[in-house]
């Protein structure tokens, strides 16, 4: 059994009013040209107005209740650093536990992974799972394209199920905006991977935006400051005059520094879990799409552990294509910012992860050969989570994507219908309180040379567990 210790990125359209009839419009449209114009206006309004399907109204209400019970709170930079120090301690304790659990495995538990050099059949891999995790490395085109392939296979496997895509990459811009939208309404949110959202729309899949990109530059009697949202907190960071002069370059680095800190990862995960737990009774299947640092970083902080769902499969997509040099430079800037401000666990964290990596590698028998680089190289294994909690066994699938990337599949809309309309309404659960990219392998010879849940971090010594 393996535990991947991976490192990892973090414009909205205005919300359209749900009016029923324009003021002054007669209840019966007049005849002639005026009547035609009135009918067209009504038609446009109906298209813009959000649908109120019964299950969706229930999910929206459950989500709003959770958001009201966890109101946004502003904290100072000093308070943020204190919370982050506690999160660092928690992360180190968890990493020590990961190592101890790995060392306690017996020889009989030795894992065997038979890799295949082919395109995965997701209609087979996803059978029987209600929670599907997709862990990505930010900043490539291959993972979004492969995610579209997966969503298409999932809808083919479950043509009549209610499916929800909960994504880190669909984001709200204001702290109290609702992050839940039905299919065909994703224009109400900002989308970092528009093709994935368009595919979900076409497949009649509702979407839950997990993250927020709210950053505000304001001032008070003490000077100017940034407000940066991180989960249910707004972190208030005062700026020096030099920082004010470089605000355009500074604010995205500070935003990502807060979000990628140990506290940032943990708090964002907790916020996402609150959202998902609120709406999951209203859906048959939930796909959770996020960076690998949220899913396979350290056991007690990871989304599968916090959600505590037994029937999950975790698919780790590993693109092997080159990334944009400008984007890599942004990640390096964030890593340096994190290091300068002492926000990460750094050497202690890496030492523990390296030890765990080596133990897991020694306990793994790997077979298979990557002979055709135009096809993926993938294998599946048991999840590492049972060592932490036997109630969440799960499955892991590690997929090295082709060296030439993955072509975006054609997106064809499906007829719209409400799946399982006769299913009785379920009660909502109680609210649960609760990038640096790894270097992708460039050679296929003898791959993988490391534990299939590990990556080479030699050039990334600072920004541990980025988004």
Buried (B, 14 or more C-beta within 10 A) or exposed (E): BBBBBBBBBBEBEEBBEEEEEEEEBEEEBEEEEEEEEBEEBBEEBEEBBBBEBEBBBBBBEBBBEBBEEBEBEEBEBEBBBEBBBEBBEBBBEBBBBBBEBBEEBEEEEEBEBEBBBEBBEBBEBBEEBBBBBBBBBBBBBBBBBBBBBBBBBBBEBBEEBBBBBBBBBBBBBEBEBBBBBBBBBBBBBBBBBBBBBBBBBBBBBBBBBBBBBBBBEEEEEEEBBBBBBBBBBBBBBBBEEEBEEEEEEBBBBBBBBBBBBBBBBBBBBBBBBBBBBBBBBBBBBBBBBBBBBBBBBBBBBBBBBBBBBBEBBBBBBBBBBEBEEEBBEBBBBBBBBBBEBEBBBBEBBBEBBBBBBBBBBEBBEBEBEBEEBEBBBBBBBBBBBBBBBEEBBBBBBBBBBBBEBBEBBEBEEBEEEBBEEEEEEEEBEEBBEBBBBBBBBEEBEEBBEBBBBBBEBEEBEBBBBBB
